[in-house]
Amino acid sequence: MVSVPRGQDQTLSVLVVLRPPGDAPAIEEITANHVHQFLPSPDVVRAVTRWFTSRGFDVGETVGISFPLTGPHSLFQDTFHLPAGELPQEALSLDALPPDIARHIDTATFTPPPEFGPGNP
């Protein structure tokens, strides 16, 4: 965990990866030859994204098996039961989400910063 400066409600963004439907294999390696096996149903996408939207998150367009989720730290804290004043460095725990939503999510993870730009030659 990384500390958040006091008095700041930093905007966070995570990538929500949805679980494969039914009997699809576990997500390990996805190629163009079998990506169709992992695509969630439109009903699942609609249910999960509506739930996050109803909580106040900005939900980006679902592309393939995932969508971006953006909001203030305090909203992530309330929704995912994060410790006060801390930012996770890895995937968020789904334990605080309603079971009917969490069962459709494989992971909600922070994307690593790019390997280019300031400080990264």
N, CA, C and O of each residue as an XYZ file, in Angstrom:
484
protein
N       0.827     -1.178      0.000
C       0.000      0.000      0.000
C       0.876      1.248      0.000
O       1.973      1.261      0.560
N       0.371      2.279     -0.633
C       1.041      3.573     -0.705
C       0.184      4.573      0.043
O      -1.040      4.549     -0.086
N       0.793      5.450      0.819
C       0.035      6.454      1.573
C      -0.468      7.552      0.651
O       0.208      7.942     -0.301
N      -1.665      8.044      0.948
C      -2.267      9.158      0.227
C      -2.101     10.401      1.081
O      -2.422     10.369      2.270
N      -1.606     11.505      0.509
C      -1.458     12.731      1.301
C      -2.798     13.157      1.903
O      -3.839     13.053      1.253
N      -2.764     13.634      3.142
C      -3.987     14.073      3.835
C      -4.677     15.175      3.052
O      -4.027     16.031      2.453
N      -5.998     15.141      3.064
C      -6.779     16.189      2.434
C      -6.916     16.044      0.931
O      -7.515     16.904      0.285
N      -6.378     14.986      0.361
C      -6.487     14.793     -1.080
C      -7.398     13.614     -1.382
O      -7.309     12.569     -0.738
N      -8.275     13.789     -2.364
C      -9.122     12.688     -2.815
C      -8.724     12.379     -4.249
O      -9.437     12.685     -5.205
N      -7.582     11.774     -4.352
C      -6.952     11.468     -5.626
C      -7.872     10.635     -6.517
O      -8.564      9.739     -6.035
N      -7.876     10.932     -7.815
C      -8.640     10.139     -8.782
C      -7.845      8.888     -9.110
O      -6.655      8.950     -9.420
N      -8.524      7.753     -9.036
C      -7.907      6.466     -9.324
C      -8.584      5.846    -10.533
O      -9.719      6.182    -10.870
N      -7.872      4.942    -11.174
C      -8.430      4.211    -12.297
C      -7.943      2.775    -12.220
O      -6.757      2.522    -12.010
N      -8.857      1.845    -12.389
C      -8.503      0.433    -12.421
C      -9.086     -0.190    -13.679
O      -9.990      0.363    -14.305
N      -8.560     -1.331    -14.029
C      -9.086     -2.110    -15.130
C      -9.849     -3.286    -14.531
O      -9.280     -4.094    -13.797
N     -11.132     -3.377    -14.848
C     -11.958     -4.472    -14.364
C     -11.991     -5.541    -15.458
O     -12.423     -5.283    -16.581
N     -11.530     -6.737    -15.113
C     -11.510     -7.851    -16.048
C     -12.629     -8.808    -15.657
O     -12.677     -9.298    -14.529
N     -13.524     -9.066    -16.602
C     -14.674     -9.931    -16.336
C     -14.310    -11.395    -16.504
O     -13.435    -11.745    -17.296
N     -14.995    -12.249    -15.747
C     -14.760    -13.694    -15.816
C     -15.290    -14.248    -17.136
O     -16.229    -13.704    -17.716
N     -14.681    -15.331    -17.600
C     -15.220    -15.974    -18.793
C     -16.579    -16.600    -18.474
O     -16.823    -16.986    -17.330
N     -17.451    -16.703    -19.451
C     -18.771    -17.273    -19.202
C     -18.732    -18.787    -19.008
O     -17.851    -19.476    -19.523
N     -19.700    -19.279    -18.260
C     -19.946    -20.719    -18.119
C     -18.730    -21.593    -17.980
O     -17.969    -21.483    -17.018
N     -18.553    -22.475    -18.964
C     -17.486    -23.471    -18.926
C     -16.227    -23.050    -19.675
O     -15.392    -23.895    -19.997
N     -16.082    -21.782    -19.951
C     -14.879    -21.318    -20.641
C     -13.660    -21.600    -19.764
O     -13.758    -21.593    -18.537
N     -12.524    -21.847    -20.389
C     -11.318    -22.100    -19.589
C     -10.928    -20.877    -18.777
O     -11.315    -19.754    -19.101
N     -10.162    -21.101    -17.724
C      -9.679    -19.987    -16.898
C      -8.816    -19.067    -17.757
O      -8.160    -19.513    -18.699
N      -8.825    -17.791    -17.423
C      -8.043    -16.833    -18.193
C      -6.575    -17.000    -17.847
O      -6.161    -16.721    -16.721
N      -5.796    -17.449    -18.801
C      -4.350    -17.543    -18.634
C      -3.670    -16.839    -19.791
O      -2.891    -15.906    -19.593
N      -3.963    -17.283    -20.975
C      -3.404    -16.657    -22.165
C      -4.505    -16.579    -23.207
O      -5.134    -17.582    -23.544
N      -4.725    -15.390    -23.705
C      -5.772    -15.193    -24.694
C      -5.128    -14.861    -26.025
O      -4.272    -13.981    -26.114
N      -5.547    -15.575    -27.054
C      -5.077    -15.283    -28.404
C      -6.287    -14.996    -29.283
O      -7.425    -15.264    -28.896
N      -6.036    -14.455    -30.452
C      -7.114    -14.139    -31.386
C      -7.890    -15.394    -31.789
O      -9.063    -15.307    -32.151
N      -7.248    -16.547    -31.728
C      -7.908    -17.793    -32.132
C      -9.005    -18.244    -31.181
O      -9.925    -18.952    -31.588
N      -8.918    -17.842    -29.920
C      -9.925    -18.310    -28.962
C     -10.480    -17.220    -28.038
O     -11.090    -17.531    -27.016
N     -10.276    -15.965    -28.385
C     -10.774    -14.868    -27.552
C     -12.289    -14.942    -27.396
O     -12.818    -14.546    -26.357
N     -12.992    -15.439    -28.403
C     -14.452    -15.525    -28.335
C     -14.929    -16.365    -27.146
O     -16.041    -16.155    -26.662
N     -14.125    -17.298    -26.672
C     -14.500    -18.135    -25.529
C     -14.563    -17.344    -24.225
O     -15.229    -17.763    -23.279
N     -13.884    -16.219    -24.168
C     -13.761    -15.455    -22.938
C     -14.708    -14.262    -22.852
O     -14.836    -13.653    -21.790
N     -15.369    -13.924    -23.947
C     -16.211    -12.734    -23.965
C     -17.427    -12.892    -23.059
O     -18.155    -13.879    -23.169
N     -17.652    -11.938    -22.172
C     -18.832    -11.996    -21.304
C     -20.087    -11.687    -22.113
O     -20.026    -11.051    -23.165
N     -21.213    -12.145    -21.605
C     -22.477    -11.853    -22.291
C     -22.810    -10.372    -22.127
O     -22.388     -9.737    -21.160
N     -23.568     -9.827    -23.075
C     -23.988     -8.425    -22.937
C     -24.765     -8.175    -21.645
O     -24.672     -7.088    -21.075
N     -25.537     -9.172    -21.170
C     -26.287     -9.013    -19.919
C     -25.354     -8.862    -18.724
O     -25.622     -8.062    -17.827
N     -24.260     -9.623    -18.702
C     -23.283     -9.521    -17.613
C     -22.605     -8.159    -17.659
O     -22.471     -7.497    -16.631
N     -22.178     -7.741    -18.838
C     -21.531     -6.436    -18.982
C     -22.467     -5.340    -18.494
O     -22.057     -4.453    -17.746
N     -23.714     -5.403    -18.912
C     -24.705     -4.392    -18.530
C     -24.908     -4.372    -17.017
O     -24.912     -3.300    -16.412
N     -25.075     -5.533    -16.402
C     -25.319     -5.609    -14.952
C     -24.138     -5.061    -14.150
O     -24.329     -4.287    -13.212
N     -22.935     -5.455    -14.516
C     -21.753     -5.038    -13.756
C     -21.480     -3.548    -13.951
O     -21.230     -2.832    -12.981
N     -21.526     -3.083    -15.186
C     -21.239     -1.663    -15.418
C     -22.325     -0.770    -14.820
O     -22.018      0.311    -14.316
N     -23.577     -1.195    -14.865
C     -24.655     -0.401    -14.247
C     -24.453     -0.294    -12.745
O     -24.672      0.768    -12.161
N     -24.039     -1.380    -12.120
C     -23.830     -1.354    -10.672
C     -22.755     -0.333    -10.311
O     -22.945      0.476     -9.403
N     -21.616     -0.371    -11.026
C     -20.551      0.591    -10.733
C     -20.996      2.018    -11.035
O     -20.667      2.936    -10.285
N     -21.729      2.214    -12.108
C     -22.244      3.545    -12.440
C     -23.179      4.039    -11.336
O     -23.131      5.208    -10.954
N     -24.023      3.152    -10.830
C     -24.961      3.546     -9.773
C     -24.244      3.945     -8.490
O     -24.800      4.685     -7.679
N     -23.024      3.469     -8.296
C     -22.222      3.833     -7.119
C     -21.529      5.181     -7.308
O     -21.040      5.765     -6.341
N     -21.481      5.686     -8.564
C     -20.854      6.971     -8.826
C     -19.558      6.915     -9.607
O     -18.925      7.948     -9.824
N     -19.150      5.728    -10.034
C     -17.928      5.591    -10.819
C     -18.157      6.033    -12.262
O     -19.275      5.968    -12.774
N     -17.094      6.479    -12.902
C     -17.089      6.660    -14.348
C     -16.667      5.320    -14.933
O     -15.583      4.819    -14.636
N     -17.521      4.747    -15.758
C     -17.255      3.442    -16.352
C     -16.988      3.643    -17.836
O     -17.830      4.170    -18.562
N     -15.819      3.223    -18.275
C     -15.462      3.345    -19.678
C     -16.077      2.237    -20.509
O     -16.727      1.334    -19.984
N     -15.864      2.317    -21.794
C     -16.411      1.342    -22.729
C     -15.775     -0.032    -22.502
O     -14.565     -0.148    -22.304
N     -16.612     -1.059    -22.535
C     -16.107     -2.428    -22.424
C     -15.491     -2.818    -23.754
O     -16.130     -2.740    -24.803
N     -14.245     -3.237    -23.688
C     -13.538     -3.700    -24.875
C     -13.072     -5.114    -24.586
O     -12.235     -5.332    -23.710
N     -13.605     -6.060    -25.312
C     -13.246     -7.457    -25.082
C     -13.748     -7.916    -23.725
O     -14.955     -8.017    -23.503
N     -12.824     -8.193    -22.820
C     -13.181     -8.750    -21.511
C     -13.045     -7.758    -20.374
O     -13.166     -8.137    -19.209
N     -12.795     -6.483    -20.689
C     -12.527     -5.546    -19.600
C     -13.067     -4.152    -19.882
O     -13.412     -3.801    -21.010
N     -13.125     -3.366    -18.794
C     -13.499     -1.962    -18.906
C     -12.771     -1.173    -17.829
O     -12.460     -1.705    -16.763
N     -12.496      0.113    -18.113
C     -11.853      0.959    -17.106
C     -12.883      1.526    -16.129
O     -14.019      1.822    -16.498
N     -12.465      1.667    -14.903
C     -13.302      2.196    -13.826
C     -12.525      3.326    -13.170
O     -11.405      3.118    -12.703
N     -13.111      4.532    -13.129
C     -12.419      5.699    -12.602
C     -13.292      6.392    -11.561
O     -14.513      6.462    -11.700
N     -12.649      6.897    -10.526
C     -13.372      7.636     -9.501
C     -12.427      8.125     -8.430
O     -11.244      7.785     -8.439
N     -12.941      8.928     -7.498
C     -12.097      9.418     -6.410
C     -11.714      8.289     -5.438
O     -12.432      7.302     -5.279
N     -10.575      8.474     -4.810
C     -10.083      7.489     -3.837
C     -11.160      7.143     -2.813
O     -11.330      5.977     -2.459
N     -11.890      8.158     -2.337
C     -12.914      7.913     -1.314
C     -13.998      6.959     -1.814
O     -14.528      6.174     -1.028
N     -14.333      7.010     -3.090
C     -15.340      6.109     -3.643
C     -14.805      4.679     -3.712
O     -15.520      3.726     -3.404
N     -13.550      4.541     -4.115
C     -12.922      3.217     -4.103
C     -12.845      2.690     -2.673
O     -13.081      1.508     -2.423
N     -12.512      3.583     -1.736
C     -12.413      3.210     -0.325
C     -13.744      2.664      0.179
O     -13.789      1.610      0.813
N     -14.829      3.386     -0.105
C     -16.159      2.958      0.336
C     -16.593      1.659     -0.335
O     -17.144      0.772      0.317
N     -16.348      1.549     -1.619
C     -16.839      0.407     -2.392
C     -16.047     -0.863     -2.130
O     -16.625     -1.938     -1.971
N     -14.725     -0.742     -2.085
C     -13.865     -1.919     -1.937
C     -13.329     -2.083     -0.515
O     -12.514     -2.969     -0.257
N     -13.789     -1.224      0.416
C     -13.360     -1.258      1.824
C     -11.843     -1.177      1.964
O     -11.220     -2.000      2.635
N     -11.267     -0.172      1.320
C      -9.827      0.064      1.425
C      -9.509      0.736      2.754
O     -10.328      1.492      3.277
N      -8.328      0.468      3.303
C      -7.923      1.161      4.526
C      -7.820      2.670      4.269
O      -7.429      3.097      3.183
N      -8.168      3.451      5.260
C      -8.119      4.915      5.137
C      -6.706      5.379      4.823
O      -5.735      4.918      5.423
N      -6.610      6.306      3.869
C      -5.329      6.920      3.563
C      -4.328      6.045      2.846
O      -3.146      6.388      2.797
N      -4.758      4.923      2.288
C      -3.822      4.041      1.595
C      -4.350      3.667      0.217
O      -5.557      3.554      0.004
N      -3.422      3.480     -0.707
C      -3.745      3.017     -2.052
C      -3.134      1.639     -2.251
O      -1.948      1.448     -1.982
N      -3.913      0.685     -2.711
C      -3.330     -0.623     -2.998
C      -2.391     -0.525     -4.200
O      -2.571      0.325     -5.072
N      -1.412     -1.383     -4.233
C      -0.475     -1.393     -5.352
C      -0.832     -2.487     -6.347
O      -0.279     -2.528     -7.446
N      -1.737     -3.361     -5.981
C      -2.058     -4.482     -6.846
C      -3.561     -4.570     -7.014
O      -4.257     -3.558     -6.927
N      -4.059     -5.753     -7.251
C      -5.491     -5.949     -7.471
C      -6.289     -5.637     -6.212
O      -5.823     -5.842     -5.091
N      -7.482     -5.145     -6.422
C      -8.389     -4.865     -5.316
C      -9.096     -6.143     -4.893
O      -9.373     -7.005     -5.727
N      -9.389     -6.271     -3.616
C     -10.176     -7.396     -3.134
C     -11.627     -7.188     -3.559
O     -12.152     -6.078     -3.473
N     -12.262     -8.245     -4.011
C     -13.657     -8.185     -4.436
C     -14.609     -8.584     -3.318
O     -15.821     -8.629     -3.530
N     -14.085     -8.872     -2.139
C     -14.890     -9.367     -1.018
C     -15.988     -8.408     -0.583
O     -17.027     -8.851     -0.093
N     -15.785     -7.106     -0.749
C     -16.773     -6.121     -0.294
C     -17.902     -5.911     -1.305
O     -18.903     -5.268     -0.990
N     -17.749     -6.441     -2.499
C     -18.778     -6.266     -3.523
C     -19.918     -7.249     -3.313
O     -19.708     -8.319     -2.741
N     -21.120     -6.909     -3.764
C     -22.223     -7.865     -3.665
C     -21.873     -9.144     -4.442
O     -21.294     -9.057     -5.525
N     -22.205    -10.300     -3.924
C     -21.859    -11.562     -4.589
C     -22.352    -11.646     -6.038
O     -21.669    -12.209     -6.893
N     -23.544    -11.084     -6.316
C     -24.063    -11.176     -7.683
C     -23.280    -10.315     -8.664
O     -23.422    -10.493     -9.874
N     -22.462     -9.392     -8.184
C     -21.581     -8.595     -9.034
C     -20.179     -9.213     -9.035
O     -19.583     -9.405    -10.095
N     -19.665     -9.518     -7.863
C     -18.306    -10.059     -7.730
C     -18.123    -11.355     -8.513
O     -17.033    -11.615     -9.021
N     -19.156    -12.162     -8.617
C     -19.007    -13.465     -9.305
C     -18.698    -13.316    -10.791
O     -18.231    -14.260    -11.428
N     -18.959    -12.132    -11.344
C     -18.691    -11.889    -12.769
C     -17.337    -11.242    -13.015
O     -16.949    -11.047    -14.167
N     -16.606    -10.904    -11.945
C     -15.339    -10.181    -12.084
C     -14.171    -11.111    -11.772
O     -14.155    -11.782    -10.740
N     -13.205    -11.140    -12.668
C     -11.993    -11.920    -12.435
C     -11.029    -11.117    -11.566
O     -10.468    -11.639    -10.603
N     -10.839     -9.848    -11.913
C      -9.946     -8.989    -11.142
C     -10.260     -7.522    -11.414
O     -10.821     -7.168    -12.451
N      -9.887     -6.689    -10.467
C      -9.925     -5.235    -10.639
C      -8.525     -4.775    -10.257
O      -8.158     -4.795     -9.082
N      -7.760     -4.368    -11.232
C      -6.345     -4.141    -11.002
C      -5.880     -2.790    -11.529
O      -6.387     -2.289    -12.532
N      -4.918     -2.217    -10.844
C      -4.304     -0.984    -11.292
C      -3.374     -1.322    -12.443
O      -2.629     -2.300    -12.379
N      -3.416     -0.526    -13.484
C      -2.521     -0.769    -14.608
C      -1.174     -0.153    -14.304
O      -1.100      0.928    -13.721
N      -0.109     -0.829    -14.693
C       1.224     -0.273    -14.415
C       1.455      0.990    -15.237
O       0.899      1.133    -16.326
N       2.271      1.905    -14.723
C       2.575      3.121    -15.489
C       3.358      2.752    -16.749
O       4.012      1.710    -16.789
N       3.294      3.595    -17.772
C       4.025      3.293    -19.008
C       5.536      3.284    -18.775
O       6.041      3.921    -17.850
N       6.223      2.569    -19.611
C       7.681      2.476    -19.501
C       8.363      3.544    -20.335
O       9.493      3.355    -20.784
N       7.692      4.652    -20.544
C       8.258      5.769    -21.298
C       7.828      7.058    -20.635
O       7.004      7.051    -19.720
N       8.380      8.154    -21.092
C       8.023      9.449    -20.519
C       9.029      9.891    -19.470
O      10.106      9.306    -19.349
N       8.676     10.932    -18.706
C       9.606     11.475    -17.698
C      10.093     10.395    -16.732
O       9.302      9.648    -16.156
N      11.370     10.337    -16.576
C      11.970      9.374    -15.645
C      12.121      7.976    -16.224
O      12.671      7.092    -15.568
N      11.641      7.766    -17.443
C      11.743      6.457    -18.099
C      12.266      6.650    -19.517
O      11.483      6.788    -20.457
N      13.583      6.659    -19.672
C      14.158      6.914    -21.012
C      13.818      5.808    -22.001
O      14.224      5.872    -23.161
